[in-house]
Amino acid sequence: MSARNFITAGRKIVAIGRNFSEHAKELGNAVPAAPFFFLKPTSSYVQAPNPIEIPQGCEVHHEVELGVVIGQQGRDIRASEADQYVAGYALAVDMTARNLQNIVKAKGLPWSAAKGFDTFTPIGDFIPKSKIADASNVELWLKLDDQLRQSGNTRDMIFNVPQLIESVSSVMRLEPGDLILTGTPKGVSQVTPGQILTAGLRLPSGETLSELRFEAVERQGLFRIEDHV
């Protein structure tokens, strides 16, 4: 399988939590002493021109992130060898039903519903590894209706990409097409139906490698938040 096809062929999305200290602080969370992660279903991927769907009753937040696309299978990968397992990268947004997440967290329950709705992982095209010389120096930004909400650099990550690959692979096997979401900078805010979300990934030189544009719409269906809390 070509890693370029990760959106359709990848088996899992591994999302790192609280990997930017200022983001952890803005939500009132402790800064982690070691990486921790959660899983998102690959059915949550969405690409433009399809919209982001906002479930009724949910306060949905955006979290712009650098995604790392795994190129070959590996387990117990040392950080010093992690680069050879990277096929490339992708610009992503981790959407979160924050009020639902807060309720289930308080009950000690999993976050799967809050993170796993259809369209809750807006994703860009595959970026070959050769395009990014240093994944620890990439700029990320996100706007809502042309208002800048998030702007950060991966140099501010608490744990860098090799450390994340070592940590995740010590628990579960990484496979070609898997995506690791590396965390988000501060500035997360609510997205409501009718808004336009745009995001970008650029090099320190100013070269833009990926841009996303999505409309947010109201989700139609059976979901009711009261049935899940």
Secondary structure, 3 states (H helix, E strand, C coil): CCHHHHHHHCCCEEEECCCEHHHHHHCCCCCCCCCCEEEECHHHEECCCCCEEECCCCCEECCEEEEEEECCCECCCCHHHHHHHEEEEEEEECCEEHHHHHHHHHCCCCCHHHHHCCCCEEECCCEEHHHCCCCCCCEEEEEECCEEEEEEEHHHECCCHHHHHHHHHCCCCECCCCEEECCCCCCCCEECCCCEEEEEEECCCCCEEEEEEEEEEECCCCCCHHHHC
